[in-house]
Amino acid sequence: MRADPEARALARLLVLRFADYPGDPYYDLYFDRPAASATHLHEALVGLEARLSSSPYLAGEEYSLADIAYVPWIYRVESRLRFDLSPYPAIGEWAERLAERPAVAAERDVVAALFGR
């Protein structure tokens, strides 16, 4: 976590609001819940896309706990749900930027090995 209290608060808020982004819509589709909707997932990804269009990382200019919390699920949206992420270029660029980090690259490789992407 960053030293700046505002940046820390934003990262914590994003982690707490994970369900609003890919969390709930992802699980609804994955578990075929009554609320399942590709439209809901798209709307969540549009919100995430907007955030990443204005900064390189979820909580601003630096890598944070929020990025760590979100990136595994973005990989799974694509691999497990076979959801096309190409309409969300900022998400794709962010995921590639994070994959430069060894731990994130390892997670991406595990997801690819498990789910074929």
N, C-alpha and C positions, 0 to 999 in steps of 0.2 A: 504494500500500500504506500502511496505517496505521502510525503510530509504535509502537503497542503491540505487543510481540513476540508475545503470545498471539494477537492478532487476525491478525497477519501469518502466523503458523504455521497457523492455522485456514484462512485463505484459500488458502495453498499446498497444504495437505492436501486441501481440496475440489477444487482444480484437478487434483491428482494422482489423485484418486478419481473424476474425471469419468466414467470408464468404468462405474463402479458405478451412477451415476444414469442419465441418459438415454443416455450414450455407447454402450456395447456393445448394450443392448437396441434402441436406435434403429438402429444399423448392421446388426444382425442382421435386423431387419425390412426395412430399406431395400434391402439386398443379397440378401434372401431366403436367408439362411444357414440351415444345419440347426438352429441353436439359436433361430431366430426364433420369437418368441412375444409376442403382445399382453399376455399375463399377466406376462411378465418386464418389459415396459415399464411396465405398470400398477404393479407392485411397486416399480420404481425411482422412479416418479412419486409414489407414496405416501411414500417416504422423503424425497423433496424437499419434498413438501407438509408433512410433519411438521416439517422444519427451518424452513420459511418460516412455519409457524403460530406459532412461538415467537419469531421476530425478523423485522424488516422486510427484511433482506438476508441472503444466505446465510451470511456470516461474522459476523453480529451486527447492530449498530445503524447501521452505515455501509456505503455502497456500496464494493465492493472488486473486486479482480481476479477473484475467484470469480464474481461476478455477470456480469462481462464475458465470462468463459469459458462460462457456461451459457446465457445468454439467447438467443444465435442458434439453439441447438439446440432450445430450447423452441419457438421460432417455427417451426422446421422439423418438429418432431413434429406440430404441428397442420397446417401447410400441406402438407408433402410426404407425410406418412403419413396425413393426414386423421384424426388421432387426436383424439377429443373431450376437451378439457381442462376442460370445465365441471365434472366431479366433483372438481376440484382448485382450489377457490377461492383458497387462499393463493398458489398459483402464478400464477393469473390476476391477482390484485392486485399481486403482485411485478412481473410483466411490464408491467403498466400503469404502475406506479411508475417502473420503469426507462425506459419509453417517454417519460417527461417529459424525459429527457436527450437532447439533439439527436443524438448519435452513435447511440444505441440506436434512436431513432425512425427514423433513416435506414436502419438495418439492417432494422427491421420493414418499412419501405416497400419495400426491395429484395426481401425475401422475398415480400411480397405481390405485387409486380410479376412476379416469376419464377414463383410457384407459385399465384397466384390467391387468396390469402387475406390 
